[in-house]
Each structure stands twice: as structure tokens, then as C-alpha cells.
Amino acid sequence: MEVAKESFTVMTDSVNKLFANKEPWQIVSVTAASVYASMWLWDILSDSEGICKKSRKTFFKWARKVPAVRRIVEIKMKKINDDYITEVEERLKTVNCIGVLPKEGLSGEDLIEEVNKQLSLGNYNWKDGKVSGAVYCLDDELRRITTEVYGLASYTNPLHSDVFPGVNKMEAEVVRMAANLFNGGPDACGTMTTGGTESIIMACKAYRDLAMERGISKPEMVVPITAHSAFDKAAQYLKIGVRTIPVDPVTLKADIKAMRQAISSRTCMLVGSAPNFPYGTMDDIEAIAAMGEKNGIPVHVDGCLGGFLLVFMREAGFELPPFDFSLKGVTSISADTHKYGYAPKGSSVVLYRDTKYRHYQYTVTTEWPGGVYGSPTVNGSRAGGVIAACWATMRYFGKDRYVEFTKKIIDTSKYIEDKLRTIPGIYVFGKPATSVIAIGSKDFDIFRLSDSLNKYGWNLNVLQFPSGIHICVTLLHTKPGIAEQFIEDVTREVTLLMKDPEKPVEGKMAIYGVAQGTPDRALVGDIVKYFIDSNYYIPLNTGEKKPPLKNNNEE
């Protein structure tokens, strides 16, 4: 105690001597500058992005301003952009494209014919069951019913609840049915959204606002590296910091110790995937929920991909760890009804343990001349047809059929996983929890296998860090012979690739390898932007020239 007092006395004497001959304004200026510098340094050191990442981004930003470097980058980027445009032109060469609204409209028959032409474009016949994910169910009777239901409700809008109370009732029933499936109690609630990304953004918005009410000015979320990119999108939209944690290199589940260490006074939410998109492994939700409960931090479980399989797996005869509201620490769940809920595209649910969380999701404006305005999700007006079609789908299937289809999908997934593990030259990432099976290779570039399988009509998802590909099994893959054909094609192509394992990947798949090896991630981001641009390009019959390449790095 005495030592501490002596140290404090020495320190204060030193400070007093330092400012002994200073004017009051000088003392105030130095104090203010010191406080500002300390806050600036604290912001850098505590920034969720990290000093190394920030430094690297700054270095490449300035490097690309060097004239010689800029010219090289522009030449390369122009080549990539031109290749994307050429690919679109090749894809659309058999159809006419329009850019000006025609003076006269088309008849109903002509319109249907035109729509069928548009839908027939592309190199993949997704009805054959060779596409990973994307289409989760193909039932002619269900399509007929949902088409009719959507038509009946196509011009309704739940924003006007007094005009369309039936649509609001259907949405409430979808949410209530989903909450019960995920073991929500009487206070469980939620909303429908347009998809998994919006469901995730809504949960992030709710927890950001809750954190700010608690006095956290710069909220951060803690997410595994395998968490869906929608969390990063939410962070960009909502200005939430992101602390990304690694996964266990063997199990590919979130590193619980790393998550615990990443928690700070700014943490507004913890995230776990059930399962994650890249590998289909499920994080230890039980441990994450306990961590959240102990620290008073909301826990969001992302079940967008496989949530509507997980809720039926136990009744289908499969064991799995707890992941839902049965765990006290789980405060919200996102799950896509348009995936394994088999509803038409454009529907998902975000669920909360209690209405107090859902209230933070809402956006309310009280001072607008147009009246008091409140909205539950991003959209104001929403498609009543989508809500009605989702409600009809769930009523059409019923629990028994969901359980039946879940068993078919999980059985097929396990068959594919077991067979893939027996093929020399490839390996399966982790232990898949539901329907996603990811594979890699230590002997050859796995993107070569993806390219080879494309020739047989297979369209698989490409992974990075490390390189991999995955197949997301749907009802289409449970048709007789589809899974067996996949294993046969993989076995044959792997055998051929192993004869020359050192050969580099070529063609379109080479881009993925280059992207992974490019340290300037902003450059990779620009390539993605040009690809997205190409999706909005149409070669008009008027001889329209290709759109000029924009330099996104000019100030």
C-alpha cells in the first residue's frame, strides 16, 4: 500500500513539473490531444477488423494507384469483364433481347411461349437432379396448387392489415407453426421474410438496436468463419463490427474457446450454424447457447439451409444434438421455408424466443406527415402471394410427409457420404449434419473434378480456403439412380485425375484458384462486381456496344 502511494506521489510530482511553466490553454490543449490520441489508438487496437487486415487493405489501395500497376490491373480486369460479356452473348444468342418497351403488348399465349423460352436457357437441366441445392422439390401437384394460390393472393399486401386480414392470419400461422417445430414456448414469435439473408439481417438489426439501448455505441457480432455471408452483409448495411473466429480444423465446428476469447464489452450477439453452408457441419449450439446465457448475450442460430430438416430428423429416426429453443440461451433462429420447407422461392422465417427481441427488429416512424408508419421487416409492401403459397405448402405437406421426405434426403446424403469416403484421392470435410457433403483432395486440384463433373451435367458449389466442392442433396437427388450415378461419375473422374495429379486446373475453374491466391481481396471483389454486372447485360438487337469498364479505384 505504501509503495503504491509513493509511486502515485512520484508520478503526480513529475506531471506537475512538466506543466509548471505552461499556460492554462497549453495544458488544456495537451490534455485534449492526449485524450483524442488515446481514443484513436484504442479504436484501432479494438477494431474487429484488426490492424493487420487494415494495413494490408491500405497497402494494396495505394499500390494500385501507381501508374504501372494500375495499367496492368486495368488490362487484366478488362479481359475478365470482356469474357463475362462474351459468355452472356453466347448464352443468349438463340433469343431476342429487348431494351425498349414495345408499343403493343403480347397476348397471353404469346407471353407463355416467351416465358418458356426464357426458362429453357442455360446449360443445366435442373429437373434431372444434377444441381446442388437451388431446387429443393419438384412436385407437379404442389406446383399446380401453389400457382393457383399465388394467383388468388397475388395482389394482396399484408402492409394493409385492415384490407387483407386473411393474409396476416396466414403469415401468423406460418410463424406459429415454425416456432412450435423449433420448440418455441408460448412467448415465441417471429415474422416471415423474403429469404434467409433478410431473416439474418433482421436478427442482426434487432440485436444491434438492443445493444445500443444498453449503451454499446459500436456493437460487434462474433461469428465462425463458416457462418453465412449474410452476416457480413448485415454488418455492412447496419454498421456492426464482426469478430470472426476459426473452426476446429478436424470437426470444422466453431472453435468454442476462440469464441469465448472474442467476447468483449461490445459483443451484441453470438452466432452458430445448424448446419453451415460450406461443409454442412453443425456448430456446438449447446455450448454457444450456454456461453450466451452466462454472459447475457443473445445467441442466433442460423438454420436457413437445413433447419426444416433438423426439426423432423428425430421423428425420422436420426439422432442429433439440441440446437433450438429447447436450449435456454438460444434467443433467435432463422430458417428458410423455401428450402426444405418446399415453399416457392421468396419465403423464410426469423423466430425469437420472446416478443421483446422482435420489437427491436421493427422499424417505426412517428413524425412522418404521411402518418405513423411501422414495418416488421425490410420491405414495407410485401407479396401476399408468397405468404399464401408458403402457408398452402405447409398445409399440403403436413408433418407426416415432411418426416417422410426428411428420411429420404438424410438416407441419400449418408449414402453419398459413405461412398465418397471410400474413393482414394478425395476426402470428406468434417461430419455432415444434414444434407451437405463437401469434398477436397490432397493429391490434385479439386476444381479439376468440379470441371470434369460439369461435362456430365453436374453443377456443384465451389468452396475456398481450403479448396473444395460440395453437393447439397435435395428431394430431386432421392430419385432412383441419381445418387448412384453421382458416385459412379465421381469415382470414374477421380481415377482419371489421379493418373496426372499435378496437372493444373484450366478454363473457368482456374479463376477460383487465382482468386484464392490473390492477396489483394479488393481486386477479387472487383471481379465479382463485374460478374454481377454481366447478369444485367443484354446484347440488344439495335447493335448496342458493350458497356465500358469502370475504374472503381478512381477517387
Secondary structure, DSSP 8 states (H G I E B T S, - for coil): -HHHHHHHHHHHHHHHHHTTT--HHHHHHHHHHHHHHHHHHHHHHH-TT-HHHHHHHHHHHHHTTSHHHHHHHHHHHHHHHHHHHHHHHHHTTTS----S--SS---HHHHHHHHHHHHT-SS--GGGS-BSSS-----HHHHHHHHHHHHHHTT--TT-TTT-HHHHHHHHHHHHHHHHHTT--TT-EEEEESSHHHHHHHHHHHHHHHHHHTT-SS-EEEEETTS-THHHHHHHHHT-EEEEE-B-TTT-SB-HHHHHHH--TTEEEEEEESS-TTT-----HHHHHHHHHHHT--EEEE-TTTHHHHHHHTTTT------STTSTTEEEEEE-TTTTT---SS-EEEEESSHHHHHHH-EEESS-TT--EEESSS-SS--HHHHHHHHHHHHHHHHHHHHHHHHHHHHHHHHHHHHHTTSTT-EE-S--SSSEEEEE-SSS-HHHHHHHHHTTT-B-EEETTTTEEEEE--GGGGSTTHHHHHHHHHHHHHHHHTTSTT----GGGHHHHHHHH-S-HHHHHHHHHHHHHHTT----TT---------TT--
